[in-house]
Amino acid sequence: MDLGSDPRKPKFDEVRKDEVRSRVRMLGGGEKIAAMKLKFVNVSVGGKTQKVAIKAVEDDNPANKDFRRENVLTLGSIIETELGKVKITSRPGQDGVANGKLVKAA
């Protein structure tokens, strides 16, 4: 008997009008909300948080070098936004949202 599920790869998608999330049933009957397609990231700058649109996935991803090409967002990914480069500090496939901190201002 196999336990677990297929990996969820939350992606940056500029074509869609809205963000896509799905409910995932966990062991024990609990539920988790997983992000599937994202357009925005919550960026923390100097103690204030703002919702910013994602422009592109930048640099190498620490989880997998091919994730940049596929636009997959994971913990530690660096993305380009209107404010500058942002490093993702949350797990979008587990939390359902992308949070990050500003690394380099535009």
ABEGO torsion letter per residue (X at the ends): XBBEBBBBBBBBBAABABBBBBBBBBBGGBBBBBBABBABBBBBBGGBBBBBBBABBBEBBAABAAAAAAGBBBBGBBBBBAAEBBBBABBAAAAGBBBBBBABBX
